[in-house]
Amino acid sequence: MKRTTRWQRNCLSLLLGGLLAGQAIAGQPPLDAHASDPTVMGWMQGFPPAADKQVNGNNYLLFPRTRWSFSHIRELLPTANVGRGAGAVSSLPDARRDDIDDLQFQLADGSNMTWAQSLAANYTDGIVVLHRGQVVYEHYFGALQADRPHMAFSVTKSFIGTLAAMLIAEGTLDEQALVSSYVPELKDSGFGNATVRQVMDMTTAIRYSETYSDPTAEIWEYSRAGNLIPRPADYAGATSLYGFLQKVQPEGQHGEVFAYKTVNSDVLAWIVQRVTGSSFAELLQQRIWSKLGAEQDAYIVVDQIGTQFAGGGLNASLRDMARFGETLRNNGRFNGQQIVPEAVVADIRNGGDPAKFAAAGYATLPNWSYRNMWWVSNNAHGVFAARGIHGQTIYVDPKAEMVIARFASNPVAANGANDPISLPAYSALAQFLMSQPQ
């Protein structure tokens, strides 16, 4: 077994939700948000850029280059387009406030922080806040601009989960059917006797590790199969995401506990695409994106045979992500039409089984659950969220009538690194907006 390199470990943590931190040069602490700003760093400036300022296929997943690359993925990787359609752009009324940056809230250790400080602390690239459908806050940093797509990472999962739930509501997909009934190629894999529902809620029992410190973990072959990291010269593993999924073996009993494993999302995408005869990108465009009145096309990263990475490959503009969040806040209705069936949104909001979720040990998410590839708080505000590594989120607070869409490039992949600041900040902003007169 070949030893994994530092570059490979960072690639995997970035692309697939790893728990490793992106390390700065020579093992020093990561640069802060200002020092790592792409303009300050001088990435990709000039014609051509200086050799030591270039971001390319060998370094684009290393912090602090990520602060540029997350907003320029299409220049670095092959992708499939998700067109916005020919319709008019839907309105997001402007009601921006000038009193949010100074909003103070308390952290768990008793210290205080302002909203503006929280954005810098978590390496925010851009954030849009909607309150009652109006833009009350919008700010961009570094390489991100309002019209530029950014890597959404595992927020992608919530889109494929929503599409699958829509097909179930329509009767096209049976959530209790076995995976193998839709994808016979998976009959002999660990997914073969799992139900569609177990895949959607990540309660499958499979032999698949995302432990990056273990060079024998299955995630290494998965990433090489998807062409996400380089393959050694003597590589003899799977050469596509589909090929890898067929090799995953069972381990334990399906349905007993929640275990967050990215491969479930790609299995679900295979099912959905097989049932409909359309690709993930085509379905997203037809069913959601073209109906939102989106401002920009989105796109999805693909492997070498064109397999669209449903586990984390979506790139989109921030305002369009906010539109999708507002759609779900309004029970699936937006831009003058019912885009997502109301029953689907209700099912997401109701959440999964908190007892099964608790087994995963997420210290920053007590009493949460997981349903249709959405994270559900089960709190008094009914908060639910799409979440991606390095701080990507669509955060929906129905009680506060608030939606937050944020892109970030935190040097630490796991959201446990930014939750202790982000979640109190979001809660404080919700309380502040609820206190304002209508």
ABEGO torsion letter per residue (X at the ends): XBBBBAAAAAAAAAAAGBABBBBBBGGBBBBBAAAABAAAAGBGBEOBBBAAABBBAAAAABOAAAAAAAAAAAAABBBBBBBAEABBBBBBBBABBAAAAABBBBBAAGBBBBAAAAAAAAGBABBBBBBGGBBABBBBBEABBAABBBBAEAAAAAAAAAAAAAAAAAGABBAABBAAAABAAAAABAAAABBAAAAAAGABBBBBBABAABAABAAAAAAAAAGABBBBAABABBABAAAAAAABBBBEBBGABBBBBAAAAAAAAAAAAAAAGBBAAAAAAAAAAAAAGBABBBBBBBBAAGBBBAAGABBBBAAAAAAAAAAAAAGGBBGGBBABBAAAAAAAAAEBBAAAAAAAGBAABBGBBBBGGBBBAGBAAGBBBBBBBGGBBBBBBAAAGBBBBBBBBBABABAAAAAAAAAAAAAAAAAAAAABBX
